[in-house]
Every structure is written in C-alpha cells, then in structure tokens.
Amino acid sequence: MELRHLQHFVAVAEDRHFTRAAERLLVSQSGLSASIRALERELRAPLFVRTTRRVTLTEAGRALLGEARRVLAQVRAAHEAVAAVQGVLRGTLSLGTEQCVAGVHVAGLLAAFRRRHPDVEIRLRQAGSGELAEEVAAGRLDLAFAYRTRADTDQLRSASLAAEPMTVLCHPGHRLAAGGAVLAPGDLADEVFVDFHPDWGPRRVTDAVFAAAGVRRSVALEVNDVHGLLDLIDEDLGIAVVPRHFRHKRASLTSLPLQDSGRTLYETIALSPPPQAISPAARALLALLETGSG
C-alpha cells in the first residue's frame, strides 16, 4: 500500500468529488481514479459509491478513512521530527479553536509562534468543541482550544486553561437590568434567548445549567459568532447567558450574575493527542503557551 494511495483516498473522501480532489492534489483525474482503483484492488473492497452527481463512502471506505488519516498524520509527524532534530522546525501546524476562548489569546500566540518558526505553515479553523475534539482524536488537527466535552482517552488528552462562571447579558433598558439582582434560571424562563450553535461551549454550559434547574428556555436567535450575539443583545432582541469574560467585549450591555452558575463552570482546555503523537510544531506552540506568550 503506497502513501500516495492513502493521500488520494482521503482527498476524495473529504471533497466527495473526484474532479475537485484531483485539482487540489494537482494530479489528473484519470490518475486519481487509477490510484483509487489500485487501493480498492489491494483491499479487495469498494471504497466509494460513484454516481453522476456525487461520491459517497462505502462501509469499507468509512472504516478506512480514520485509519488513513492517522497514518498520514504519523508520517507527517515523522518528517517534522527529523527536521526538528536538524535544528529547523518545518511542516504544518493545524490548530482548531472556539471563538473567544478564555485562557489564551489565539492571535497573539500564533504571532509569537510565527516569529520563532517562520518555516511552519499555520492552518486555523473554528468549530464547536465536540467537533474539535473529534478532529484532534482523528489526527486532523494537531491541537485545539475548546470547552471540555469529554474525559481524556487514549487518542485525546486535555490541559485546563481557565474556568469561570456564567453571566447574563442584557440591554440596559431591559427589565432585568433595572433589578440588578442575582438571577436564577427560573427568573429567565419567559425570556427570548440569543445563543450559539448547540456544539459551542457556552451553549453547552447554558443548556446544562438550565437542565439542572429543570427550566425550559427558548433559543429564538441562534448565531455562530460572538459579535453577532452581542449585536442582537445590543438591539434588545434577546438576552444571553455567556462566560463571564464576554461582559468586557461590549461595555454598553448590562451584566448580571447567574445564581449557582459556579457549580457548572465554563472550562476551556487545550486538546492534544497523547504525548507520543504530538507533532514538533504542536509541542513548540504548547511551550509558548506555557511561557505566557499566548
């Protein structure tokens, strides 16, 4: 089995399209098709269901995809380890993060990393914490900064960055702002909520707080960015329950403490593979984080 066959297979699986995958790999479509056929012959199983409109994975293809990604990630890590021994850090750093995570200034950390390691290509993507954990465990991301969603496993390790209670944000003209009191989840049962996608850390924590209190709430306005959430609250279209550090992002809004939210903290963590699988670039980034550069 050749590595290029696995690279070709993963590209087609991700793009769900032979032409797009061939363009990304800078190979001919006929050559890509021949590579996939060779891999299917070796494995004695079809990997894709091909139609005129799309390409989907077979059961065998789904089984191979995770293993192929892990193999390719290990090969890349081996190349980077040798380069590191030679005194030059090269390769790629693939980082995932939620928006506005506490405990790390992502842009500043990456800037410091680039100054020290200009030959490393940096790739960054934002997603929800559950998805980021899966990406790190599967070897598609080197590291991720996220909300804790699961216990550590053989494929996934975590280190705590920060933990804080949740707070209620509302418009200064909202009825809640006038009271200025500590609020219980039951006090907010009839409110219209602005919140994030269910996989984002702040949404997960808020859902847990209200579920523990036995209070149902209505999320009428769902967004995927922090400033969109703040804009909607600023127009008095709803309220939000967010990590406490969000209150500093919009001074015009009123912040009110949420009762007992300290029992369900918003904990941000650094997610990584087990120590033996961490790439040299990821190790260098974690070292910068530990020194306070981020």
HELIX and SHEET records of a PDB file:
HELIX    1   1 LEU A    3  ASP A   15  1                                  13    
HELIX    2   2 PHE A   18  LEU A   25  1                                   8    
HELIX    3   3 GLN A   29  LEU A   43  1                                  15    
HELIX    4   4 GLU A   59  VAL A   85  1                                  27    
HELIX    5   5 VAL A  106  ARG A  116  1                                  11    
HELIX    6   6 SER A  129  ALA A  137  1                                   9    
HELIX    7   7 ARG A  175  GLY A  179  1                                   5    
HELIX    8   8 PRO A  185  LEU A  188  5                                   4    
HELIX    9   9 GLY A  201  ALA A  213  1                                  13    
HELIX   10  10 VAL A  226  ASP A  234  1                                   9    
HELIX   11  11 ARG A  244  LYS A  249  5                                   6    
HELIX   12  12 SER A  261  ARG A  263  5                                   3    
HELIX   13  13 PRO A  275  ALA A  277  5                                   3    
HELIX   14  14 PRO A  280  GLU A  290  1                                  11    
SHEET    1   A 2 PHE A  48  ARG A  50  0                                        
SHEET    2   A 2 VAL A  55  LEU A  57 -1                                        
SHEET    1   B 5 VAL A 120  GLN A 126  0                                        
SHEET    2   B 5 GLY A  91  THR A  97  1                                        
SHEET    3   B 5 LEU A 143  TYR A 147  1                                        
SHEET    4   B 5 TYR A 266  SER A 272 -1                                        
SHEET    5   B 5 ARG A 157  GLU A 164 -1                                        
SHEET    1   C 3 ALA A 240  PRO A 243  0                                        
SHEET    2   C 3 MET A 166  CYS A 170 -1                                        
SHEET    3   C 3 THR A 254  PRO A 257 -1                                        
SHEET    1   D 2 VAL A 192  PHE A 196  0                                        
SHEET    2   D 2 SER A 218  VAL A 223  1                                        
END                                                                             
